[in-house]
Amino acid sequence: MGYRLFVLVIVFGALGSLSTPAPTQGPSNPPACCDLVEAALRDSQNIKVGTTRRELEELFQPGGGLQTSDKMNYSYRKCPYIRIDVEFELDPAADRPSPNDKVKSVSTPYIGVGISG
């Protein structure tokens, strides 16, 4: 008799957990800052290999600090704490950083502090 009671407790416990509603994905009304983060993610995803420095700098500005002409960090123009790291293929016709330099790689956006240009 004890074994049957044990099995019933386990079965009803398992069934009870199946009827529990799943947790929600997040707040139904996200804070306004989520809109800014969403815009930054969307804009950063538009920066792809082959994008020119000119196109990149419409959305992001040089982040300052120690940088080289082919590797730079940038901050999002709408929020300087949202940053990306970019590596460029330099324009062979220019002797310094050029608006025509092409993006060779771009990092995932991250939160950082530092000097904004």
N, CA, C and O atoms as CSV, one atom per row, in Angstrom:
chain,resi,resn,atom,element,x,y,z
A,1,MET,N,N,0.823,-1.189,0.000
A,1,MET,CA,C,0.000,0.000,0.000
A,1,MET,C,C,0.872,1.259,0.000
A,1,MET,O,O,0.530,2.229,-0.676
A,2,GLY,N,N,1.973,1.272,0.728
A,2,GLY,CA,C,2.875,2.416,0.779
A,2,GLY,C,C,3.473,2.735,-0.576
A,2,GLY,O,O,3.648,3.905,-0.918
A,3,TYR,N,N,3.791,1.699,-1.360
A,3,TYR,CA,C,4.371,1.882,-2.690
A,3,TYR,C,C,3.385,2.575,-3.617
A,3,TYR,O,O,3.770,3.478,-4.360
A,4,ARG,N,N,2.094,2.161,-3.584
A,4,ARG,CA,C,1.070,2.775,-4.440
A,4,ARG,C,C,0.875,4.246,-4.086
A,4,ARG,O,O,0.725,5.077,-4.981
A,5,LEU,N,N,0.874,4.574,-2.829
A,5,LEU,CA,C,0.731,5.959,-2.392
A,5,LEU,C,C,1.911,6.781,-2.903
A,5,LEU,O,O,1.727,7.905,-3.370
A,6,PHE,N,N,3.104,6.235,-2.818
A,6,PHE,CA,C,4.299,6.911,-3.308
A,6,PHE,C,C,4.192,7.195,-4.808
A,6,PHE,O,O,4.509,8.297,-5.256
A,7,VAL,N,N,3.746,6.201,-5.585
A,7,VAL,CA,C,3.597,6.358,-7.035
A,7,VAL,C,C,2.541,7.420,-7.348
A,7,VAL,O,O,2.740,8.239,-8.245
A,8,LEU,N,N,1.411,7.415,-6.614
A,8,LEU,CA,C,0.359,8.411,-6.843
A,8,LEU,C,C,0.867,9.821,-6.546
A,8,LEU,O,O,0.552,10.753,-7.286
A,9,VAL,N,N,1.625,9.988,-5.508
A,9,VAL,CA,C,2.180,11.305,-5.173
A,9,VAL,C,C,3.102,11.784,-6.286
A,9,VAL,O,O,3.050,12.953,-6.670
A,10,ILE,N,N,3.934,10.911,-6.802
A,10,ILE,CA,C,4.843,11.266,-7.895
A,10,ILE,C,C,4.055,11.631,-9.155
A,10,ILE,O,O,4.348,12.641,-9.794
A,11,VAL,N,N,3.066,10.823,-9.514
A,11,VAL,CA,C,2.271,11.074,-10.726
A,11,VAL,C,C,1.522,12.395,-10.609
A,11,VAL,O,O,1.576,13.219,-11.522
A,12,PHE,N,N,0.822,12.606,-9.496
A,12,PHE,CA,C,0.072,13.856,-9.346
A,12,PHE,C,C,1.011,15.062,-9.246
A,12,PHE,O,O,0.666,16.150,-9.706
A,13,GLY,N,N,2.150,14.885,-8.671
A,13,GLY,CA,C,3.133,15.977,-8.629
A,13,GLY,C,C,3.604,16.352,-10.019
A,13,GLY,O,O,3.734,17.533,-10.340
A,14,ALA,N,N,3.862,15.336,-10.856
A,14,ALA,CA,C,4.289,15.585,-12.234
A,14,ALA,C,C,3.180,16.248,-13.030
A,14,ALA,O,O,3.442,17.179,-13.791
A,15,LEU,N,N,1.954,15.789,-12.870
A,15,LEU,CA,C,0.823,16.399,-13.584
A,15,LEU,C,C,0.606,17.837,-13.133
A,15,LEU,O,O,0.291,18.705,-13.946
A,16,GLY,N,N,0.771,18.084,-11.870
A,16,GLY,CA,C,0.614,19.441,-11.356
A,16,GLY,C,C,1.635,20.396,-11.940
A,16,GLY,O,O,1.320,21.558,-12.196
A,17,SER,N,N,2.845,19.927,-12.154
A,17,SER,CA,C,3.866,20.809,-12.725
A,17,SER,C,C,3.614,21.080,-14.193
A,17,SER,O,O,4.041,22.114,-14.706
A,18,LEU,N,N,2.924,20.169,-14.892
A,18,LEU,CA,C,2.597,20.387,-16.302
A,18,LEU,C,C,1.548,21.463,-16.477
A,18,LEU,O,O,1.525,22.139,-17.506
A,19,SER,N,N,0.669,21.640,-15.482
A,19,SER,CA,C,-0.397,22.631,-15.617
A,19,SER,C,C,0.040,24.021,-15.175
A,19,SER,O,O,-0.724,24.977,-15.311
A,20,THR,N,N,1.251,24.150,-14.651
A,20,THR,CA,C,1.761,25.449,-14.228
A,20,THR,C,C,2.066,26.288,-15.461
A,20,THR,O,O,2.754,25.808,-16.361
A,21,PRO,N,N,1.576,27.530,-15.536
A,21,PRO,CA,C,1.854,28.344,-16.722
A,21,PRO,C,C,3.344,28.632,-16.862
A,21,PRO,O,O,4.061,28.780,-15.873
A,22,ALA,N,N,3.794,28.708,-18.112
A,22,ALA,CA,C,5.205,28.995,-18.382
A,22,ALA,C,C,5.497,30.444,-18.026
A,22,ALA,O,O,4.623,31.301,-18.151
A,23,PRO,N,N,6.736,30.731,-17.577
A,23,PRO,CA,C,7.076,32.116,-17.263
A,23,PRO,C,C,7.035,32.971,-18.527
A,23,PRO,O,O,7.292,32.488,-19.630
A,24,THR,N,N,6.712,34.234,-18.347
A,24,THR,CA,C,6.640,35.138,-19.492
A,24,THR,C,C,8.043,35.505,-19.952
A,24,THR,O,O,9.020,35.309,-19.229
A,25,GLN,N,N,8.129,36.043,-21.169
A,25,GLN,CA,C,9.410,36.403,-21.768
A,25,GLN,C,C,9.975,37.693,-21.186
A,25,GLN,O,O,11.157,37.973,-21.385
A,26,GLY,N,N,9.211,38.458,-20.504
A,26,GLY,CA,C,9.687,39.721,-19.946
A,26,GLY,C,C,8.502,40.606,-19.630
A,26,GLY,O,O,7.351,40.188,-19.756
A,27,PRO,N,N,8.784,41.826,-19.220
A,27,PRO,CA,C,7.679,42.716,-18.877
A,27,PRO,C,C,6.836,43.025,-20.117
A,27,PRO,O,O,7.357,43.122,-21.228
A,28,SER,N,N,5.533,43.176,-19.907
A,28,SER,CA,C,4.648,43.453,-21.039
A,28,SER,C,C,4.852,44.868,-21.566
A,28,SER,O,O,4.573,45.140,-22.733
A,29,ASN,N,N,5.330,45.758,-20.729
A,29,ASN,CA,C,5.629,47.134,-21.130
A,29,ASN,C,C,7.090,47.428,-20.797
A,29,ASN,O,O,7.385,47.955,-19.724
A,30,PRO,N,N,8.010,47.089,-21.713
A,30,PRO,CA,C,9.421,47.300,-21.407
A,30,PRO,C,C,9.748,48.785,-21.233
A,30,PRO,O,O,9.088,49.637,-21.828
A,31,PRO,N,N,10.756,49.096,-20.425
A,31,PRO,CA,C,11.135,50.495,-20.216
A,31,PRO,C,C,11.596,51.151,-21.519
A,31,PRO,O,O,11.977,50.464,-22.467
A,32,ALA,N,N,11.560,52.466,-21.557
A,32,ALA,CA,C,11.933,53.224,-22.756
A,32,ALA,C,C,13.370,52.938,-23.192
A,32,ALA,O,O,13.682,52.998,-24.381
A,33,CYS,N,N,14.241,52.631,-22.239
A,33,CYS,CA,C,15.641,52.366,-22.607
A,33,CYS,C,C,15.757,51.145,-23.516
A,33,CYS,O,O,16.727,51.020,-24.264
A,34,CYS,N,N,14.780,50.248,-23.458
A,34,CYS,CA,C,14.812,49.081,-24.336
A,34,CYS,C,C,14.693,49.490,-25.801
A,34,CYS,O,O,15.263,48.835,-26.673
A,35,ASP,N,N,13.957,50.569,-26.080
A,35,ASP,CA,C,13.844,51.062,-27.450
A,35,ASP,C,C,15.205,51.504,-27.976
A,35,ASP,O,O,15.548,51.236,-29.128
A,36,LEU,N,N,15.974,52.175,-27.138
A,36,LEU,CA,C,17.305,52.622,-27.534
A,36,LEU,C,C,18.230,51.433,-27.775
A,36,LEU,O,O,18.980,51.414,-28.750
A,37,VAL,N,N,18.177,50.458,-26.902
A,37,VAL,CA,C,19.004,49.259,-27.060
A,37,VAL,C,C,18.602,48.515,-28.324
A,37,VAL,O,O,19.465,48.046,-29.067
A,38,GLU,N,N,17.313,48.404,-28.576
A,38,GLU,CA,C,16.840,47.744,-29.788
A,38,GLU,C,C,17.344,48.472,-31.037
A,38,GLU,O,O,17.771,47.830,-31.997
A,39,ALA,N,N,17.296,49.799,-31.029
A,39,ALA,CA,C,17.785,50.585,-32.171
A,39,ALA,C,C,19.280,50.384,-32.364
A,39,ALA,O,O,19.750,50.248,-33.493
A,40,ALA,N,N,20.028,50.365,-31.264
A,40,ALA,CA,C,21.478,50.165,-31.357
A,40,ALA,C,C,21.806,48.784,-31.924
A,40,ALA,O,O,22.700,48.655,-32.760
A,41,LEU,N,N,21.099,47.768,-31.480
A,41,LEU,CA,C,21.332,46.420,-32.002
A,41,LEU,C,C,21.008,46.351,-33.488
A,41,LEU,O,O,21.759,45.769,-34.272
A,42,ARG,N,N,19.890,46.947,-33.865
A,42,ARG,CA,C,19.484,46.945,-35.274
A,42,ARG,C,C,20.518,47.702,-36.132
A,42,ARG,O,O,20.920,47.221,-37.192
A,43,ASP,N,N,20.941,48.881,-35.667
A,43,ASP,CA,C,21.921,49.666,-36.423
A,43,ASP,C,C,23.266,48.966,-36.505
A,43,ASP,O,O,23.926,49.014,-37.543
A,44,SER,N,N,23.681,48.315,-35.423
A,44,SER,CA,C,24.971,47.623,-35.455
A,44,SER,C,C,24.929,46.408,-36.376
A,44,SER,O,O,25.942,46.047,-36.975
A,45,GLN,N,N,23.767,45.780,-36.491
A,45,GLN,CA,C,23.645,44.632,-37.395
A,45,GLN,C,C,23.708,45.055,-38.862
A,45,GLN,O,O,23.972,44.232,-39.738
A,46,ASN,N,N,23.467,46.329,-39.125
A,46,ASN,CA,C,23.575,46.846,-40.493
A,46,ASN,C,C,25.023,47.132,-40.882
A,46,ASN,O,O,25.308,47.360,-42.058
A,47,ILE,N,N,25.935,47.125,-39.921
A,47,ILE,CA,C,27.354,47.314,-40.210
A,47,ILE,C,C,27.913,45.936,-40.552
A,47,ILE,O,O,28.052,45.075,-39.684
A,48,LYS,N,N,28.225,45.748,-41.811
A,48,LYS,CA,C,28.677,44.443,-42.297
A,48,LYS,C,C,30.028,44.588,-42.970
A,48,LYS,O,O,30.481,45.697,-43.250
A,49,VAL,N,N,30.662,43.466,-43.224
A,49,VAL,CA,C,31.907,43.465,-43.973
A,49,VAL,C,C,31.654,44.188,-45.297
A,49,VAL,O,O,30.699,43.875,-46.009
A,50,GLY,N,N,32.505,45.144,-45.618
A,50,GLY,CA,C,32.359,45.914,-46.847
A,50,GLY,C,C,31.718,47.271,-46.652
A,50,GLY,O,O,31.788,48.116,-47.545
A,51,THR,N,N,31.085,47.504,-45.491
A,51,THR,CA,C,30.536,48.822,-45.193
A,51,THR,C,C,31.690,49.816,-45.142
A,51,THR,O,O,32.761,49.488,-44.631
A,52,THR,N,N,31.491,51.014,-45.661
A,52,THR,CA,C,32.575,52.001,-45.637
A,52,THR,C,C,32.635,52.692,-44.281
A,52,THR,O,O,31.663,52.709,-43.526
A,53,ARG,N,N,33.787,53.252,-43.999
A,53,ARG,CA,C,33.962,54.035,-42.773
A,53,ARG,C,C,32.944,55.180,-42.762
A,53,ARG,O,O,32.388,55.502,-41.712
A,54,ARG,N,N,32.702,55.788,-43.909
A,54,ARG,CA,C,31.736,56.894,-44.020
A,54,ARG,C,C,30.348,56.433,-43.572
A,54,ARG,O,O,29.690,57.127,-42.796
A,55,GLU,N,N,29.897,55.277,-44.048
A,55,GLU,CA,C,28.581,54.758,-43.677
A,55,GLU,C,C,28.521,54.428,-42.186
A,55,GLU,O,O,27.533,54.725,-41.514
A,56,LEU,N,N,29.571,53.820,-41.686
A,56,LEU,CA,C,29.647,53.468,-40.271
A,56,LEU,C,C,29.517,54.711,-39.399
A,56,LEU,O,O,28.802,54.706,-38.397
A,57,GLU,N,N,30.225,55.788,-39.795
A,57,GLU,CA,C,30.274,56.981,-38.957
A,57,GLU,C,C,29.003,57.820,-39.023
A,57,GLU,O,O,28.906,58.845,-38.349
A,58,GLU,N,N,28.030,57.399,-39.826
A,58,GLU,CA,C,26.709,58.032,-39.765
A,58,GLU,C,C,25.977,57.591,-38.499
A,58,GLU,O,O,25.145,58.333,-37.976
A,59,LEU,N,N,26.278,56.391,-38.005
A,59,LEU,CA,C,25.595,55.823,-36.840
A,59,LEU,C,C,26.469,55.767,-35.592
A,59,LEU,O,O,25.968,55.850,-34.471
A,60,PHE,N,N,27.761,55.627,-35.790
A,60,PHE,CA,C,28.712,55.471,-34.686
A,60,PHE,C,C,29.810,56.517,-34.824
A,60,PHE,O,O,30.138,56.940,-35.932
A,61,GLN,N,N,30.373,56.930,-33.699
A,61,GLN,CA,C,31.470,57.896,-33.714
A,61,GLN,C,C,32.699,57.270,-33.078
A,61,GLN,O,O,32.572,56.396,-32.220
A,62,PRO,N,N,33.890,57.706,-33.486
A,62,PRO,CA,C,35.100,57.149,-32.873
A,62,PRO,C,C,35.025,57.270,-31.359
A,62,PRO,O,O,34.641,58.308,-30.819
A,63,GLY,N,N,35.399,56.195,-30.690
A,63,GLY,CA,C,35.255,56.125,-29.245
A,63,GLY,C,C,36.376,56.765,-28.457
A,63,GLY,O,O,36.261,56.909,-27.240
A,64,GLY,N,N,37.444,57.149,-29.104
A,64,GLY,CA,C,38.555,57.779,-28.402
A,64,GLY,C,C,39.491,56.753,-27.799
A,64,GLY,O,O,39.295,55.546,-27.938
A,65,GLY,N,N,40.500,57.252,-27.133
A,65,GLY,CA,C,41.496,56.378,-26.535
A,65,GLY,C,C,42.531,55.942,-27.560
A,65,GLY,O,O,42.575,56.471,-28.671
A,66,LEU,N,N,43.358,54.984,-27.189
A,66,LEU,CA,C,44.413,54.492,-28.053
A,66,LEU,C,C,43.815,53.658,-29.177
A,66,LEU,O,O,43.172,52.638,-28.933
A,67,GLN,N,N,44.036,54.109,-30.422
A,67,GLN,CA,C,43.477,53.415,-31.575
A,67,GLN,C,C,44.493,53.461,-32.712
A,67,GLN,O,O,45.413,54.279,-32.708
A,68,THR,N,N,44.312,52.584,-33.668
A,68,THR,CA,C,45.118,52.614,-34.880
A,68,THR,C,C,44.172,52.853,-36.048
A,68,THR,O,O,42.955,52.757,-35.891
A,69,SER,N,N,44.718,53.161,-37.208
A,69,SER,CA,C,43.842,53.468,-38.341
A,69,SER,C,C,43.069,52.248,-38.824
A,69,SER,O,O,42.009,52.389,-39.435
A,70,ASP,N,N,43.590,51.050,-38.556
A,70,ASP,CA,C,42.878,49.855,-39.026
A,70,ASP,C,C,42.067,49.146,-37.941
A,70,ASP,O,O,41.289,48.246,-38.257
A,71,LYS,N,N,42.226,49.526,-36.679
A,71,LYS,CA,C,41.441,48.941,-35.578
A,71,LYS,C,C,40.982,50.080,-34.676
A,71,LYS,O,O,41.790,50.791,-34.079
A,72,MET,N,N,39.664,50.232,-34.595
A,72,MET,CA,C,39.119,51.333,-33.801
A,72,MET,C,C,37.906,50.861,-33.017
A,72,MET,O,O,37.249,49.885,-33.380
A,73,ASN,N,N,37.623,51.575,-31.933
A,73,ASN,CA,C,36.361,51.336,-31.243
A,73,ASN,C,C,35.480,52.546,-31.491
A,73,ASN,O,O,35.957,53.672,-31.631
A,74,TYR,N,N,34.205,52.288,-31.540
A,74,TYR,CA,C,33.213,53.316,-31.822
A,74,TYR,C,C,32.125,53.274,-30.775
A,74,TYR,O,O,31.842,52.226,-30.195
A,75,SER,N,N,31.512,54.430,-30.535
A,75,SER,CA,C,30.338,54.479,-29.656
A,75,SER,C,C,29.131,54.891,-30.489
A,75,SER,O,O,29.243,55.631,-31.466
A,76,TYR,N,N,27.994,54.395,-30.077
A,76,TYR,CA,C,26.741,54.682,-30.761
A,76,TYR,C,C,26.426,56.162,-30.579
A,76,TYR,O,O,26.528,56.675,-29.465
A,77,ARG,N,N,26.052,56.848,-31.631
A,77,ARG,CA,C,25.806,58.290,-31.562
A,77,ARG,C,C,24.663,58.642,-30.606
A,77,ARG,O,O,24.659,59.728,-30.026
A,78,LYS,N,N,23.703,57.743,-30.437
A,78,LYS,CA,C,22.557,58.027,-29.564
A,78,LYS,C,C,22.825,57.678,-28.100
A,78,LYS,O,O,22.062,58.076,-27.219
A,79,CYS,N,N,23.901,56.940,-27.836
A,79,CYS,CA,C,24.250,56.557,-26.456
A,79,CYS,C,C,25.711,56.132,-26.429
A,79,CYS,O,O,26.040,55.059,-26.936
A,80,PRO,N,N,26.592,56.934,-25.855
A,80,PRO,CA,C,28.023,56.641,-25.901
A,80,PRO,C,C,28.451,55.398,-25.127
A,80,PRO,O,O,29.599,54.971,-25.251
A,81,TYR,N,N,27.571,54.811,-24.340
A,81,TYR,CA,C,27.914,53.607,-23.584
A,81,TYR,C,C,27.788,52.336,-24.427
A,81,TYR,O,O,28.329,51.291,-24.064
A,82,ILE,N,N,27.075,52.428,-25.550
A,82,ILE,CA,C,26.936,51.279,-26.445
A,82,ILE,C,C,28.071,51.357,-27.457
A,82,ILE,O,O,28.176,52.329,-28.206
A,83,ARG,N,N,28.918,50.334,-27.479
A,83,ARG,CA,C,30.158,50.400,-28.241
A,83,ARG,C,C,30.340,49.171,-29.132
A,83,ARG,O,O,29.757,48.114,-28.891
A,84,ILE,N,N,31.160,49.340,-30.166
A,84,ILE,CA,C,31.568,48.240,-31.029
A,84,ILE,C,C,33.047,48.421,-31.359
A,84,ILE,O,O,33.563,49.538,-31.331
A,85,ASP,N,N,33.717,47.334,-31.666
A,85,ASP,CA,C,35.094,47.354,-32.138
A,85,ASP,C,C,35.076,46.999,-33.613
A,85,ASP,O,O,34.400,46.058,-34.028
A,86,VAL,N,N,35.829,47.764,-34.406
A,86,VAL,CA,C,35.805,47.586,-35.854
A,86,VAL,C,C,37.231,47.464,-36.372
A,86,VAL,O,O,38.128,48.192,-35.947
A,87,GLU,N,N,37.423,46.528,-37.300
A,87,GLU,CA,C,38.694,46.374,-37.994
A,87,GLU,C,C,38.449,46.722,-39.458
A,87,GLU,O,O,37.468,46.280,-40.056
A,88,PHE,N,N,39.355,47.521,-40.031
A,88,PHE,CA,C,39.186,48.008,-41.394
A,88,PHE,C,C,40.221,47.433,-42.350
A,88,PHE,O,O,41.338,47.086,-41.966
A,89,GLU,N,N,39.810,47.347,-43.598
A,89,GLU,CA,C,40.730,47.143,-44.709
A,89,GLU,C,C,40.936,48.546,-45.275
A,89,GLU,O,O,40.008,49.152,-45.810
A,90,LEU,N,N,42.157,49.053,-45.152
A,90,LEU,CA,C,42.425,50.437,-45.524
A,90,LEU,C,C,42.397,50.635,-47.032
A,90,LEU,O,O,42.788,49.752,-47.796
A,91,ASP,N,N,41.934,51.797,-47.444
A,91,ASP,CA,C,41.891,52.176,-48.855
A,91,ASP,C,C,43.327,52.322,-49.351
A,91,ASP,O,O,44.055,53.180,-48.852
A,92,PRO,N,N,43.759,51.506,-50.322
A,92,PRO,CA,C,45.142,51.572,-50.794
A,92,PRO,C,C,45.481,52.894,-51.473
A,92,PRO,O,O,46.660,53.227,-51.599
A,93,ALA,N,N,44.485,53.654,-51.911
A,93,ALA,CA,C,44.739,54.930,-52.573
A,93,ALA,C,C,44.950,56.069,-51.580
A,93,ALA,O,O,45.309,57.175,-51.986
A,94,ALA,N,N,44.735,55.823,-50.293
A,94,ALA,CA,C,44.876,56.869,-49.278
A,94,ALA,C,C,46.079,56.584,-48.399
A,94,ALA,O,O,46.426,55.428,-48.158
A,95,ASP,N,N,46.713,57.650,-47.922
A,95,ASP,CA,C,47.874,57.479,-47.043
A,95,ASP,C,C,47.511,57.636,-45.570
A,95,ASP,O,O,48.400,57.620,-44.718
A,96,ARG,N,N,46.231,57.787,-45.252
A,96,ARG,CA,C,45.741,57.875,-43.870
A,96,ARG,C,C,44.315,57.330,-43.846
A,96,ARG,O,O,43.777,56.994,-44.901
A,97,PRO,N,N,43.695,57.233,-42.683
A,97,PRO,CA,C,42.325,56.720,-42.642
A,97,PRO,C,C,41.435,57.489,-43.623
A,97,PRO,O,O,41.474,58.717,-43.693
A,98,SER,N,N,40.654,56.750,-44.358
A,98,SER,CA,C,39.825,57.328,-45.416
A,98,SER,C,C,38.359,56.963,-45.201
A,98,SER,O,O,38.061,55.899,-44.657
A,99,PRO,N,N,37.446,57.829,-45.621
A,99,PRO,CA,C,36.029,57.484,-45.571
A,99,PRO,C,C,35.700,56.267,-46.431
A,99,PRO,O,O,34.643,55.657,-46.278
A,100,ASN,N,N,36.621,55.918,-47.343
A,100,ASN,CA,C,36.412,54.769,-48.224
A,100,ASN,C,C,36.987,53.465,-47.673
A,100,ASN,O,O,36.851,52.424,-48.316
A,101,ASP,N,N,37.630,53.492,-46.496
A,101,ASP,CA,C,38.098,52.259,-45.872
A,101,ASP,C,C,36.897,51.335,-45.701
A,101,ASP,O,O,35.780,51.800,-45.473
A,102,LYS,N,N,37.123,50.037,-45.809
A,102,LYS,CA,C,36.033,49.062,-45.720
A,102,LYS,C,C,36.120,48.281,-44.405
A,102,LYS,O,O,37.209,47.932,-43.948
A,103,VAL,N,N,34.979,48.019,-43.818
A,103,VAL,CA,C,34.913,47.209,-42.599
A,103,VAL,C,C,35.339,45.791,-42.947
A,103,VAL,O,O,34.823,45.177,-43.881
A,104,LYS,N,N,36.298,45.288,-42.169
A,104,LYS,CA,C,36.765,43.910,-42.329
A,104,LYS,C,C,36.107,42.999,-41.291
A,104,LYS,O,O,35.795,41.843,-41.577
A,105,SER,N,N,35.899,43.529,-40.089
A,105,SER,CA,C,35.181,42.790,-39.046
A,105,SER,C,C,34.597,43.787,-38.053
A,105,SER,O,O,35.116,44.889,-37.875
A,106,VAL,N,N,33.518,43.380,-37.417
A,106,VAL,CA,C,32.861,44.221,-36.418
A,106,VAL,C,C,32.426,43.332,-35.256
A,106,VAL,O,O,31.935,42.222,-35.460
A,107,SER,N,N,32.611,43.829,-34.044
A,107,SER,CA,C,32.257,43.053,-32.858
A,107,SER,C,C,30.756,43.129,-32.592
A,107,SER,O,O,30.034,43.923,-33.193
A,108,THR,N,N,30.324,42.295,-31.690
A,108,THR,CA,C,28.984,42.385,-31.141
A,108,THR,C,C,28.946,43.642,-30.272
A,108,THR,O,O,29.931,43.940,-29.595
A,109,PRO,N,N,27.848,44.382,-30.272
A,109,PRO,CA,C,27.781,45.572,-29.408
A,109,PRO,C,C,27.958,45.189,-27.944
A,109,PRO,O,O,27.552,44.111,-27.511
A,110,TYR,N,N,28.566,46.089,-27.204
A,110,TYR,CA,C,28.758,45.870,-25.774
A,110,TYR,C,C,28.620,47.200,-25.037
A,110,TYR,O,O,28.660,48.271,-25.644
A,111,ILE,N,N,28.460,47.111,-23.732
A,111,ILE,CA,C,28.351,48.301,-22.897
A,111,ILE,C,C,29.743,48.618,-22.374
A,111,ILE,O,O,30.427,47.746,-21.839
A,112,GLY,N,N,30.156,49.859,-22.529
A,112,GLY,CA,C,31.468,50.262,-22.061
A,112,GLY,C,C,31.493,51.752,-21.776
A,112,GLY,O,O,30.651,52.511,-22.256
A,113,VAL,N,N,32.461,52.145,-20.996
A,113,VAL,CA,C,32.658,53.572,-20.721
A,113,VAL,C,C,34.005,53.963,-21.271
A,113,VAL,O,O,34.880,53.118,-21.460
A,114,GLY,N,N,34.168,55.203,-21.519
A,114,GLY,CA,C,35.427,55.699,-22.037
A,114,GLY,C,C,35.239,57.049,-22.660
A,114,GLY,O,O,34.187,57.676,-22.532
A,115,ILE,N,N,36.252,57.479,-23.323
A,115,ILE,CA,C,36.241,58.776,-23.985
A,115,ILE,C,C,35.429,58.669,-25.262
A,115,ILE,O,O,35.645,57.755,-26.058
A,116,SER,N,N,34.520,59.569,-25.465
A,116,SER,CA,C,33.743,59.597,-26.714
A,116,SER,C,C,34.227,60.752,-27.541
A,116,SER,O,O,34.479,61.848,-27.040
A,117,GLY,N,N,34.355,60.474,-28.859
A,117,GLY,CA,C,34.863,61.499,-29.758
A,117,GLY,C,C,33.894,62.533,-30.135
A,117,GLY,O,O,34.226,63.444,-30.892
